[in-house]
Amino acid sequence: MTLNEYQAFAHTLYGERDIQDIAYDLEDYAEMLVRDVNSHVRADSFDASRLTTIAEGLGDITLLCACLSEQIGYKLEVIARDSLDSKEKV
């Protein structure tokens, strides 16, 4: 599945959500991910269940990014490629 296909599927799941709601959800999920990673680092343990929790958080964030990019009229694939391109120039 390409990023654009993922974005289209996310849009069929969630439809036209309020852009501010998506942004707030993204903030909440990012904060949860940071807490999960930090707790695993402090515990010095990255067992399979902890890694799964982190991966699930990344999945939630990816879904929200797909929804947000759809709402602003950008393709997720273009956003991802442009981000990588800008990092290569640094």
TASUL-V613626 format. One record per backbone hydrogen bond with DSSP energy under -1.0 kcal/mol. CO is the residue of the C=O (numbers start at 1). NH is the residue of the N-H. E is the energy in kcal/mol with one decimal. If there is no record, write none. Layout:
BEGIN
co: <CO,CO>
nh: <NH,NH>
e: <E,E>
END
This chain:
BEGIN
co: <2,3,4,5,6,7,8,9,10,11,15,18,19,20,21,22,23,24,25,26,27,28,29,30,31,32,33,34,35,36,37,38,39,40,47,48,49,50,51,52,53,54,55,56,57,58,59,60,61,62,63,64,65,66,67,68,69,75,76,77,78,79,80,81,82,83,84,85>
nh: <6,7,8,9,10,11,12,13,14,15,17,22,23,24,25,26,27,28,29,30,31,32,33,34,35,36,37,38,39,40,41,42,43,45,51,52,53,54,55,56,57,58,59,60,61,62,63,64,65,66,67,68,69,70,71,72,74,79,80,81,82,83,84,85,86,87,88,89>
e: <-2.4,-2.5,-2.2,-2.4,-2.7,-2.1,-1.8,-1.8,-2.4,-2.9,-1.4,-2.1,-2.1,-2.5,-2.6,-2.6,-2.2,-2.4,-2.8,-2.3,-2.3,-2.2,-2.3,-2.3,-2.3,-2.6,-2.8,-2.8,-2.4,-1.9,-2.4,-2.7,-1.8,-2.1,-2.4,-2.3,-1.9,-1.9,-2.6,-2.6,-1.9,-2.3,-2.2,-2.3,-2.2,-2.5,-2.4,-2.1,-2.5,-2.2,-2.2,-2.8,-2.7,-1.9,-2.1,-1.7,-2.7,-2.1,-2.7,-2.5,-3.0,-2.1,-2.2,-2.8,-2.3,-1.5,-2.0,-1.2>
END
